[in-house]
Amino acid sequence: MASYRELLAAARAEIGEISTPEAHALLDLGGDETPLFADVRPRDEWDEGHLPGAVHLPRNNLESRAEALIPDKTRPLVVYCESGTRSAFATRTLHELGYESVVNLSDGFAGWKRNGYEFVTPAALTSAQRARYARHLLIPEVGEEGQQRLLDSRILLIGAGGLGSPAALYLAAAGVGTIGIIDPDVVDDSNLQRQIVHSTERLGEAKVDSAKRTIEALNPDVTVVTFQERLDSENIERVLAPGWDVILDGTDNFPTRYLLNDASVWHGIPVVHGSIYRFEGQVTVFDPSGGGPCYRCLYPAPPPPELAPSCAEGGVLGVLPGIVGSLQGSEALKLALGIGEPLAGRLLLFDALHTTFDEVAIRRNAECPVCGDHPTITEYIDYVEFCTGAPRVHAS
């Protein structure tokens, strides 16, 4: 029976190897020639530090996880462990699995550090968090680094009603670390047909407090910041002051939508917009900082009062906000993770009565009064009295 040294020598005879300086030089190539680094060490060693952008592919489950984590078998791979021995065996295995261009980092992570090259030490999840988010950790687009990104993310919900309720629950369950909620209302029995973050026992309680209790009971990892007030031109800067990565718009009125849009453009914060009426829902992402349109590109100004719907909420099928709010939550998570293709520039239309989805393209309007080439609106406009009279203008 062959010894370990003999097996290692045989493995190295069958694979290609590369030194640390050579591997580091490949990072400057750019494009498709830049290799992907695969770290085959166990979790505790990975947590102590690893190469930037590396994929964690532990040797003990390499065969079962490789194709999910590295689907492109033609991409150049550099495999490493601490000193280059375990990764030699892993490199041979990857060859056997059909990977066409894979080499072993001969002196491993120890050599990388010895040469003074950059590495990262991630904030490690606790064992309890790994259990809670286990299904996220299995997804290559999320993984442990993505989950940590979610735990570090901050998402503001405008409204704790029909749209905000499902979004809040799923964002909390996903592990979004800080969730802000602004809503001036209290829980009413007419809310309970669709606002699932609240319950009968909380009638008369502030919606922000009710939502906070539900979220914290669902996931203790989440910090909830509440604002029991109506968003207006006087408080919007204070509400945005904590710094939010994404804003989820669950409002049901024009005044707040326009105010929020203008603030998001000036602060460069993407807004996941949703709206519902009876059996119909709409979802889109307004991300002007990413080159996309804003709400005013679609609707430059509010309709005149005589053509606007009542400020009171219209009828809505109870399950509809659950569908639309969940879609908003999905878009918010994608933005927080930096993955996928957000709905920026696309308005998704849902008809619950006929169960159909349609999509309409939205383009940035160069003449937009807020995000256009020559903006004419540079101060907050308070449309609070929109339904009863003329708007008031306030300086930002």
N, C-alpha and C positions, 0 to 999 in steps of 0.2 A: 504494500500500500504506500502511495506517495506521501511524502511529508508536506507540511504547510509550505516550506520554502520551495519545494519542487513544484507544487501547484501554483504558487505565485509566479515562479519563473516561467512556467508554461503559459500562464495567462498573459504575462507581459510579452512573451514571444509572439502572441497572436494579435496583439492590439497596437495601436499607435499611441505615442505619448508626447506630451508637450511640457516644456518648462514653464514656470510661473512668468518670467519676463516675456516669453513668447506669447503666452495666453493673454497677458495684459496688453500687449501690442495689438492683438486682434480686436480689442474693444474700440480702437480708433478707426476701424475700417468702415463702419456704418453700413446701413442697408441690410441686404440678405446675407452678407458675408460675416456679419457680427454673430459670434456663436452664442448659444444659450448655455449657461452654466447650470449643471445639475449637482446638487449637494446630496450625497447618499449617506450622510451621517445620521445618527438617531436624534430625536427631538432635543434632548438636553444639550448636545453639542451645537446643534443649529441655533438654539436660543442664546448661546454664548457669543455668537457672531457668525456671519456668513457673507458671501459676496453679494454686492448690490444686484438686484434683479434675478438672483438665482432661484431655481425651482427646487423645492424640498422634496426629494424622492428617496426616502429611507431604504437602505439596502434590504431590509427584512420584508418589504412588500413591493419591491421594485417591479417584479413581473406583473403584478395585478394592477398597478397604478400608472405605469409608464405611459401607456397609450392615451389615458385620460388626461394626464398632465402635459404630455408632449405629443400631440396628435400628428405633427408634421415630421415624418421620419426622414425627410431630406435635409432638414435644418442642421447646420453644424452644431455639435454638442461637445462641451468640455465637462467631463465628470470629475468630481473631486471628493475626497474625504479629508481626514486630518493630515495624513502623511503620504497618501498615494497608493496604499496597499489595498484597502477594501474597495477603493474605486477602480482598481485594476480589474478585479473580478466583476464589478458592476459594468464596466465598459465592455467586457467580453459578452456579458449577458445581453446588453443593449444591441450589440452586433447581432447576436442570435435572434433577437426580436425584430430585426429588419431595419434598424437605424443605420443609415448609409454613411454618415460622416461623424463619427464619435471617437474622441481621444481621451486619454487619461491625463490628468494634471499630476505630473510625476512627483512633485514635492508637496502637493496638497495645500490645504488651508494654512498649515504652519509655514510653508514657504511663502505664501501670499502675504501673510502678516510680517514675516521676516524681511521681506523686500519693501515694507512700508506702504503697501497699496491699500486703498480704501476698502473698508468693510463696514457692515451695519450690525448693530446689536438691537434686535427688535424688542419692543415691550411685549413680554410673553403673556399669553392667556393663562389664567389659573386652570387647575384641573376641572373645577366646577364650570368654568366658562367653556372649556373644550367639550364637556358633556352637553351643555345647553345648546351650543352652536354647532354640534357635530355634523349636521346635514349641510351647513354652510361650508365647513372646512373641507368637505368632500368635493366641492365645486371648484374646478381650476380657476375660474374667474374671480372667486372670492378667496378661499383658503384662509390661512391664519392671518396673513398680512391684511387681506381685505376686511376680515372681521375686526381686526384691531383698528382699521380705518373707520369702520362703522362706529366702534366704541368711542372714537375720538371726534366723530362728526356731530354737527349741531344743526338741527332742522327746526324751523319755526312754522307752526300751524296757525293760520289765520282762521279761527273759528273752531269750536268743539261741537259742531252739529252733525248733520247727516254725512257730509264728506270728511270732516275732520275725525269723526269717530272711528271708522274702519282704518283710515290712514294711521291714526295714532296707535291703534292696537298692533298693526302689523309692523310699523316702524319700531315700536317698543319691543315687540317679540324678536325682531331682527337684531336688536342690540344697538340701536342708535343711541349714543351716549348721553346726549342732551337734547331734549325736546321742549321747545317753547310753545306755549298756547296762549293766545289772546282771544278773549270772548267776554262781553259785558253781561251776558244773560244768566238766568238761573234755570234749572231743570224744570220743565213743565210737562204735564202728562201727555200733551200732544206731540212732544218730542220723541216719545219712547217707541213710536211706530217705526223709526229708522235710526235713531241716534243711539247706537248699541253700546257706547262707552258709558252710558248712564243707566240707572235702574229706578224702579218704583220707590225704593226706600230713600232715594235722594231727591225727591220732589222738593223744590224750593231752595236746594243747595246751588251755589255758584257752579256753573258748568266747568270752569277751569279747575275748581277744587274736586269736583266729581271725577273728571277725567284724570286728574293727578292721582287720585286714590286708586283708580282702576289700573293705570299704567304701572304704578309702583308695586301693586300686588302681583301684576303679571311678570315684571322683570326688575329686580332690585338693582341691576346694573345701570338703569336709566335715571338720570336726574331731570326732573320736570321743573321748568321755570314758567310761572304763571303771571298773566296780566289780566286782571278782571276789569277791563275797560274797553271802550270802543276805539278802534284805530282811527286816528285823525291827524291832521297836520301839526297839532300841538305836541303829540306824544310819539310820533313815528320814529324820530331820531333816537329817542330814549329806548324804544322797543328794539330798534335795530342795533343799538350800541353794544350788546354783548358779543356781536359778531356771529352771523349765521351763514352756513354753507349753502343751504337751500331753503326756499320759502314755499310752503304748500298752501295754495289759496283755496280755502273752502268757504268763501263768502257767498252771499246771495244777493248782493246789491252793487249797483254801479259806483256809488261814491268810494267805497273801499277798494274796488278793483282798480280804478284809475289812480287813486292815491298810492296804492301798493305798486302799481306798474311804474310810476314815475320814480318812486324811491328805489326800486330794484334796478332800474337803469342807471341811476346816479351812483348807486353803491356797487353795481356789478354783481348782483346776486341773482341766480336763476330762480324763476318762479314756475312751479308746477300748477297750472291752472285747471280747475274743473268747474263745471256747472251742470245743473240738472233742472228738468221741468217735466212733470207728469211722467212720461215714459221715455224721455229723451235725455241723453247725457253727452257732454263734450269734455275732452281732455287734450291739453297741449302743454308744451314747455316754452316759456318765453325766456330766452337767454341772450340778450343783446350783446353781452360781453363776448359771447362766442360767435358773433356775427349774425345771429338769428333775429327775427322780428320781435317786437314787443306788442303788448296789448293794443296800444294806440295805432300800430301799423294796421291792425285788423279793424279797429273801431277808433278813428282819430279823436272823437269827442262823444260824450254821452248824448243819447237822443233827447229831444226836447221833452219837458215834463209831461206834456199832453199825450205823447206817444210812449212814454215809459210805463212799464208795468207797475203795479202797486208795490210799495216798499214791504208790504206784508208778504210772507212766503206763499207761493202758489202750491197747488196740489202736486204730489209726487208719489209714485209707487215706492213702497217702503224699501224694497230690495235694491232699487236703482242706485241710491247713493253708496250702497255697499260695493257695487260693481265699479262705479266711477272712482270712489275714494280708494279702492284697492289698486286700480290702475295708476292713480296719482302716487300712491305709496311705492309702487313698483318703479315709476319714473324717478322718484326722489332717491330711492336706493341706488339706482343706476348712476345718478349724478354724484352721489356721495362716494360711490366706489370707482367712478371714472370708467365704467364699462358699457358696452353695448351702444345702441344708437338711440339717443333720446328723441322725444317727439318734437324737438325744436324745428320750426318750419312746417309742421304737420299738425292739422287739427283732426283728431279722431272723433268720429260721430258714432254714437251707439243708440240704437232703437230697441228698447226692451220689448215693445209690443210685437215686433216682427223678428226680433233677435238677429239684427244685422249690424255690421260695422262698415263704416265708410270713412274715407280719408280725403281731406282737402288740403292742398298745398297753401302755405302762407309765406309770403315773401316780405323781406324788409322793405319798408317804404322810405325811399330817400327823402321824401317830403314830410316824414313823420315829425310832428311837433316836439317830440321828446328825444327819440333816438336817431332822427334823420341827420342829413348832412348840415343843415342849418336850423337847429332847434329853436322854436319860438317859446316853448314853455320851459322856464328855468327855475320856477318857484313852485312849491306845493300849492295845489288848488284844493280847497276843502269843499267837497260837494255834499256835505252833511245835510244841507237844506235843499238838496236837489229836487226832492219830491214836492216841495212846497214853495220854493222860491229860487232866486238867483244864487250862484255859487259865491263863496268868499275866497279871496286869495290871501295866503300867508307866506311870509318869507321863510325860507328853509333855515 
